[in-house]
Amino acid sequence: MIESSSPMDRAVERTSGLSRSAKIALAAGAAVLLLAALLAPAARRWSKADRTVALASLRLGTVERGDLVRDASAQGRIVAALHPTLSRRPPESSRSRSAPARP
């Protein structure tokens, strides 16, 4: 029978250097700094951006509550389906001459 476990115990010296959690924190900080360095030019360009559409080319209106009207104002043909899509007509020169032209 073993009377005491004290002969089995021994002191463990602490290793020098950083702990595992400190290494993870440093790696995360380095990753954040690298990401910031890579995104800085894009953020700088975005903050200095000018408008890309002239205000005169926009049609503005007020929003009113009411029934929803599903109208589309466009040139082309609207194909009724589960998800309506707008298809552009081909130019006159590319149409087949044997097929009658649709209005």
C-alpha positions as CSV (number, residue, x, y, z in Angstrom):
1,M,0.0,0.0,0.0
2,I,1.3,3.5,-0.8
3,E,1.2,5.7,2.2
4,S,1.9,9.0,0.5
5,S,2.2,10.3,-3.0
6,S,4.7,13.1,-2.1
7,P,7.7,11.2,-3.6
8,M,6.0,11.2,-7.0
9,D,5.4,15.0,-7.0
10,R,8.1,17.2,-8.4
11,A,8.1,20.9,-9.2
12,V,7.7,21.9,-12.8
13,E,9.6,25.0,-13.9
14,R,7.8,27.6,-15.9
15,T,9.1,27.8,-19.4
16,S,10.2,31.2,-20.6
17,G,8.4,32.9,-23.5
18,L,4.8,33.6,-24.3
19,S,1.9,31.6,-23.2
20,R,-0.5,30.0,-25.8
21,S,-3.2,32.6,-25.2
22,A,-0.7,35.4,-25.6
23,K,0.5,33.9,-28.9
24,I,-3.1,33.7,-30.2
25,A,-3.8,37.3,-29.2
26,L,-0.7,38.5,-31.0
27,A,-1.6,36.5,-34.1
28,A,-5.1,38.0,-34.1
29,G,-3.7,41.5,-33.7
30,A,-1.3,41.0,-36.6
31,A,-4.2,39.7,-38.7
32,V,-6.3,42.7,-37.9
33,L,-3.4,45.1,-38.8
34,L,-2.8,43.3,-42.1
35,L,-6.4,43.4,-43.0
36,A,-6.6,47.1,-42.2
37,A,-3.5,47.8,-44.3
38,L,-5.0,45.9,-47.2
39,L,-8.4,47.7,-47.0
40,A,-7.1,51.2,-46.3
41,P,-6.6,52.1,-50.0
42,A,-10.1,51.0,-50.9
43,A,-11.6,52.9,-48.0
44,R,-9.7,56.0,-49.0
45,R,-10.9,55.8,-52.6
46,W,-14.5,55.2,-51.4
47,S,-14.5,58.2,-49.0
48,K,-13.3,60.5,-51.8
49,A,-15.8,59.2,-54.4
50,D,-17.9,61.6,-56.3
51,R,-21.4,61.1,-57.6
52,T,-21.7,58.8,-60.6
53,V,-25.1,59.7,-61.8
54,A,-26.2,63.2,-62.7
55,L,-29.2,64.4,-60.6
56,A,-30.9,65.7,-63.8
57,S,-31.1,62.2,-65.1
58,L,-33.0,60.9,-62.1
59,R,-36.8,61.1,-61.7
60,L,-37.7,61.8,-58.1
61,G,-41.1,61.5,-56.4
62,T,-42.8,61.3,-53.1
63,V,-43.7,58.1,-51.4
64,E,-47.4,57.6,-50.7
65,R,-49.2,54.8,-49.0
66,G,-51.7,52.9,-51.1
67,D,-52.2,49.9,-53.3
68,L,-49.1,48.4,-55.0
69,V,-49.1,48.8,-58.7
70,R,-46.8,46.5,-60.6
71,D,-45.9,48.5,-63.7
72,A,-42.7,48.6,-65.6
73,S,-41.6,51.5,-67.8
74,A,-39.1,50.1,-70.2
75,Q,-38.4,49.4,-73.9
76,G,-38.7,45.8,-74.9
77,R,-41.0,42.9,-74.3
78,I,-42.0,41.7,-70.8
79,V,-42.3,37.9,-70.6
80,A,-44.9,36.8,-68.0
81,A,-43.6,34.0,-65.9
82,L,-43.0,33.2,-62.3
83,H,-40.3,35.9,-62.2
84,P,-41.1,38.5,-65.0
85,T,-38.1,39.5,-66.9
86,L,-37.5,42.2,-69.5
87,S,-36.1,41.0,-72.8
88,R,-34.5,43.4,-75.3
89,R,-35.6,43.2,-78.9
90,P,-32.9,42.4,-81.4
91,P,-31.9,45.1,-83.9
92,E,-33.8,45.2,-87.2
93,S,-30.8,44.0,-89.2
94,S,-30.4,40.8,-87.2
95,R,-34.0,39.6,-87.6
96,S,-34.7,36.8,-90.0
97,R,-36.2,38.0,-93.3
98,S,-38.4,35.0,-93.8
99,A,-40.1,35.4,-90.4
100,P,-42.8,38.2,-90.2
101,A,-41.8,41.1,-87.9
102,R,-43.7,41.4,-84.7
103,P,-45.1,44.8,-83.7
